[in-house]
Amino acid sequence: GSININNGDAYTILTSVRLTLTASDATSDVYRVRYSNDGVWNSEPWETPSPIKAWTLTSGDGAKTVYYQGKDKAGLVSM
């Protein structure tokens, strides 16, 4: 799958963005997803996948990355 931030804008001056998610699982479908600004999965909650999600980026100048994990109905988690 993939995440698109603000329809692929090259930059934003706002921390509030819109994520567009595409995720699939050939065997048992994507059941849950979770998001992170730092790629550390210690407290991010699992939620029902949605094609659109409002998200808040970390503050400050520079490149930002939004990470996500998917879990299928068999319980397998993407890296």
N, C-alpha and C positions, 0 to 999 in steps of 0.2 A: 504494500500500500504506500500511499504518499500523503503529505500535507502540503497544501498550497496556502500561503499567507496573503490575505487581501488580494485575491485574484492574480497573484504573481507580481504585484508591485515591486519595483526595484528598491524602494525604501519607504519609510513612514516616519513621521515625527510624533506619532501617537503611540502609547503603550497598549491601547485597546485595539485589537485586530479581529478579523474574521478568518477562521480557519475553514478550509474545505478539505474534507477527508475522503480518500478513496481507499478502501480496504476490502480484501476478499480472501477466502480460504476455500480451496478447491474441494476439500473433503467434508468439513462440518460447519462451515460458515463462521464469520466473525461474530462472537457473542458479546464481548465486552471490550472496551478500550480505556486507556488512561493517558494523560498528557503530562508533560514536564518541561520546565524551562532549563533544567540542568542535567537531565538524563539520569537522575538518581531516583530510584523508585521506592523510597522508604515510607512515604505517607500519601502518595497520590491515589485517590479513590478510583476504583473501576466504575465505569458507567456504560449505559446502553449506547451503542454507536449511533451517530447522527451525521449526515453529510455536511452539516454546517455547525460550527461551534464558535461562540464568542470567547476570546482569550485575552489575557493581560500579559504582555511581555515584561521582562525585567527593565528597569529604568536605566538611563544612561546612553551615551553614544556608542556606536559600533554595531557590528554584525550580531544578529540574534538567531538562535536556533530553537525550534520547538520540536521536542521529541514525543513519540507516542509508541505505545505497545498495544498489541491486539491479543485477545485470548479467544480461541475457538471453543466450540461446544464440547470438545474432548478434553478441554483444560490445558491445551498446549499454548504457551506464551511466545510471542515473537520476540526477537532480540531487539 
